[in-house]
C-alpha cells in the first residue's frame, strides 16, 4: 500500500515514503546512524524496525538482516521491506502475497520498493531519479527527488494521503544532540508529496547550518543596518559593542527559530534576508 526508498550517502541513512494510508511516517521508516535504515510496509510488521536495527548493530548485513526478519515472520508473504546498512549494502523483499503491482529494485546504497502501485514504472522512475540526483545535495533532498518521481509516475494506485522523510546522520542533528537530522511527516493531505517538499524547504531554512565562509562580518554599514532592523523589531542592542549586537541578534533569532544558523560576530546571508523581510 506504499512506495519507498531507503538509501545512504555514506554518512547519512534515511527513508522517504508515501502512501494512501493515514500517517505512513508513523509505521514505515526507521533509521539510526550506527545501524542503517529500514522501511517496512504492506501489512507492515512494525517489529521489523527495532529488530532490524538490532540485527544491523550486531553486524549483520542488510541482506542477512532481511533474511532474519522474514524467516521469523509467519506473515512474511504479505510483507515488503527494504534495508540499507552502514556499509551501503542494500536489500529488498516483496512477499508473494503483496497486492499488485508490487516489487523492488536495489543498487549500491539504495533499495526501492512499492506495492499496490500503478505499475513498475513507479519504482523505475524512483531509481532513475535517485541515480540522477546531485551527490552534493543532502540525502533528504535526494530521497525527496526519488519520492517525487515515483509520485509523478503514478504512485499508489488507490490515491494519495501521507508521506514522510526520516534521515539519521553521524553529525548534524538539532543542537548536535541527536542523530536524527530530518523527521518530517504529512499525515493526511490530498497532495502529501508536494506538501512534504514545502516542509523540507522550511526545514532547510530553520535548521540548515550556516557556512562560516559565506557568513558576513557584522561590521560597518551592515552592523548599522542589522542594529536598526533589530531595534525596529523590539530587539535593540544594549550598546554599541559587537557583543551587544550578537546578543540582540541571538535574542531575535531564538524567537524566529534561526538559532542553528548563528555565528559569533557574523550573520548568515539567509538570516539577513529573513531579517530584512520581517523588518520591512
Secondary structure, 3 states (H helix, E strand, C coil): CEEEEEEECCCEEEEEEEECCCCHHHCCEEEECCCEEEEEECCCCCHHHHHHHHHHHCCCCHHHHHHHHHHCCCCHHHCEEEEEECCCCEEEEECCCCCCCCEEEEECCEEEEECCECCCHHHHHHHHHHHHCCCCCCHHHHHHHHHHHHHHCCCECCCCCEEEEEEEECCCCHHHCCCEEEEEEECCCCCHHHHHHHHHHHHHHHHCCCCCCCCEECCHHHHHHHHHHHHHCCCCCCCCCHHHHHHHHHHHHHHHCCHHHCECCEECHHHHHHHHHHCC
